[in-house]
Amino acid sequence: MLLKFKFEYAPKQMQVESLKYDVREKTDLLSEASAAIEQLERLAAAAAAEREEERERLEDRLRQMEEDIGESNFLVRINISPKS
C-alpha cells in the first residue's frame, strides 16, 4: 500500500514542480516585458519633448519671419529703404 501511495504522489509532485517552474518563467517574462514597456514609454516621452521643443522653435522662427516681412512691407509703403 505504501508503494502505491508513493507512485501516485510522484507524478503530482512532478506536476507541481513543473507548474512552479512555469510560473517562475512567466514571471521572469512579465518582468522583462514590463522593463521593455517602461523603456519605450521613456523613449516616447523624450521624443514628444523633442517634438514640442522643435515646434516651439519653428513657431518662433515663423513669428520672426512674419515680423520681418511686416517691417519690410511697412518700409516699402513709406518709401524708406533699410540701411545696410
Buried (B, 14 or more C-beta within 10 A) or exposed (E): EEEEEEEEEEEEEEEEEEEEEEEEEEEEEEEEEEEEEEEEEEEEEEEEEEEEEEEEEEEEEEEEEEEEEEEEEEEEEEEEEEEE
